[in-house]
């Protein structure tokens, strides 16, 4: 079965360019503003949208994304309301792929079967669950694939040749390569090292490889997009949003525009990689 993610990558391959993947936290700083941000992303140049599911113990996330998750939780964001956000987004956008990213605990509490059915009905296309290793594929990965959702796996600089086949075994949609070791937002990606890593992963899979962690500028996005099938930006967008909030962490008139403007600049960087290759 072909998902929106498969369709989008096929389209981008025809266009000869990499995907620009954006990450934002559901419900940050509130549900209404979060929906406005989501709706602004495709027009600003996002090809695929990752939406964070707020969680109380986000061990892989750096301070910016942790803070975004806390703002979202304080605003009353739940997993049910996250799915409602996707449903509302889908009223105006039937094409942009949406991936939910986060941790297994909220899904486990929700109930795997109920979550997968509700996520699919809401218009979710894929899942990135950072704390479920391949050994736990029966928990969520296999049921998700049967439900018609892509299950996107993370590969890291420490994923060696012996481990890579296990990581890729049930992966679909794309592979998310984490370009640095450590938490999100903690360093900048090295495009030369990324190029070698992407080539190594591609020896094991035909799936697109998207690279995230450490991309903050149009130049950085362009450098990564020249080496990979997609560039993922999250922390920089969260930081741009946070800078517009008032003293009580409430949205201001400039919140949505600040995120959209940065997305547009980064998208231009990703598309610049295509021109540079010509």
N, C-alpha and C positions, 0 to 999 in steps of 0.2 A: 504494500500500500504506500502511495506517495503522500508525504505530508507537505505542509506549506514550506517547511525548512528545505526539503528536497527540491521543491519547485523553485524557491528563491535562489538556491545555489546553482541550479541548472541555468537559470536566467542570467545570473552574474557571470557564469562561465562563458555564455554566449557573448556577453558584453566585454569580456576580457578584463574583469577587475575583481578585486577582493571585496568581501562583505565588511560593512561597518556595523558592529554589534554594540549596542548600548545597554548598560545596566543601570537600573534605578530601583529604589526600595519601595515596595507597595506601601501606600499610606503615609509617605514622608513628604511634607510635615503633617499633612492631614489627607483624608481620602479624596476630598473634592479637588484640592490642588494636585494631588498625585494623578488623578484622571486627566486633568488639563495637561500635565507634563507628558503623560503617555500619548495623548492625542497629538501633541506637538512634535514628537520624535520622528515619525516617518517623513513629514513634510520638511523637517530640518536635515534629513539625510540618513536616518537610521534604516538599515536594511533588515535587521533582526533585533528584537527587544527582549532582553532578559529582565525579569522582574524578581526582586528579592522577596522571599517570604520571611517576614520579621520573626525572629526567634530570640529567646532570652539568653542563649549561651552560644553565640556564633564564633566558634573557636578558630576558624580559618580567616576571619575578617579582621582588617585593621581598624584603627580608631574611627576613621570617617564612616565606614559602613556600619560598624557597631553603633555609633551615635545615631545614624539614620534609622537603624532598626529600633532603637529605644524611642526615638521621636514617634515612629509609626505605632509602636505598642502603646505609648502614652495617648496617642490619638484614637485608640480603640481598634486598631487594625488586627483582624484575625485572619485565619486561613480562609474561612467562608467569605469574608469581605474582600480578601485578595482575589478570589475567584469572581466575585461580583465586579471588581474593577476590570478584569479581563472581559467579562460579559458586556460591560458598558463600552469598553474600548472597541469591541467587535461590532457594535451597532453602526459604526462609521468606517470600519476598516476590516475588510474580509481577507486581505492579502498578506499583511505583515506578519511574519512568524513571531510567536510569543513563547518564550521559554521561562518556566518558573525555576528559580535557583534558591537552594537553601539546604535545610537539614531534615533528617528523616523523622525526628520526634513529632513535630506537628502533624505530619501525614499519618504516622502510626496512631496518634490519638484520634484523628479524624476517622480513621478506618481506611485501609488501602483501597478496597474495592469501591467504596463510596467516593473517596477522593478522586480516583481515576475516572469514574463515570462523570462526576461533577466537573472535573478539569476539562475533560474532552468536550462536554456539553457547553462549557463556558467559552471554548475557543482556544484552549492551551494546545500547543503543538509539541512541546518537549519538556524534559525535566533534567536539571543538573542537581544531583543530591551529593553534597561534598563528603558526607561521612558514611557512605555505604560502599564498601569495597566490593570487587567482583565476586568474592566468596559469598556475598549476601545477595546475589542476583535474584534468587527465588523470592526474596522479600518484596521487592518493588520493581526491579528492572524487567524481569520476564513478564509480570502482569501488565506493566506499562506498555511494553511492546505489543502485547496481545490486544490492548485497548486502543492501539493505533497512535501511541505517543512515542516520539523519539526519546531514547535514554542516552544522554550525552555524558561521556566520561571525561574526567580530568587526567591528563598526563603531565608530569613534572620533570624538571632536570634530573631528578633522582630515580625516575622510572627507567630501569635498565632493560636491556634486550630480552632478558629472561622473563621479566614482569610484563612487558608491553603486550604480548599476545593475550594474556589474561585480561588486561585492561580493555583491550579492543574487542574481545570476543562477542559481547552483546551490545556494543556501542552502535548507535545509529544517528543520523542527522549530521553531526560533525564531531570532531575531537577538539576538546578545549585544552590547548597547551598552556600551562601556567609557566610563564617565562622566567620567573625568579623563585627561589626557595624562600619561604617565609609567608607572612601575612599580606593581604591586599594593601596596595598603596605605599609599600615600604621602600621601594627602590625603582630604578628605571630599567626598562628592558634593553638588552644588548642585541641589536639587530643581527650582527654577524653570528653570534651564538644561536640565536633563534633560527636563522636560516639552516644551520647544520642540524638542529633538533627537529625542525619540520621535515627535512629530507629523511632523517632517520625514521620518523613516525610513518612517513609515506611509503617506506619500504615494506611496511606491515599492513597497510590499509589503503583503500581507494577513497575513503571518506575525506571531505574537506577538513583542513586543520586551521582552527582559529586560535589566535594568540592573545592572551590577556595578562593582566597584572603589570603595572609599570608604564602604561602609555598615558601621557598627560597632555601632549601638545600635537598640533597638526603635523609637525616635522617627525615626531615620534611615531604617529599613526602611519604616516607615509612610509617610513623606513620599515615598519613591521609589515604593512600591506604588500610591500614589494617582495617579502620573503614568505608570505603565508596566504591562505585562502580567506582570511578575515582578521580584523583587528578588533579587540574587545576593550571598551573603556567603561569604567565604573566609578572609581574613586574620584577622578577629576570632575565628573558630573555631579556627584554627591557633594563635593566641596563647593562647586559653583552654586548649587542650590542653598547650601548651608550659609554661605556668605550673605545671602539676601534676606535671611530671616531676622525678625525683630528680637528684642531681648528675651521674649517669652517663647522663642522658637516657632513663632507663627509666620505664615507666608506673608509676603508683601507684594506690592504691585509689580515688582521686578523679578519675582521668583521664576515664573514659567519662562519668561524671555531670556533670563540668564542661562538657563539650561539649554534652551533651543539655540541660542547664539553659539554656545560652545560646541554643541552637536554639529551645527552647520560648518564651523571652522574645522573640526576634526574630520567630518565627512569630506570636505574639500581636500584635506591632507590624504585621506585614503584614496580618493579619486585621482589625486596628483600622482600616485604611484603608478597608476595605469598609463598616464601620459608620459611619465618618465621612461616607461618600458618600451614605448613605441619608437 
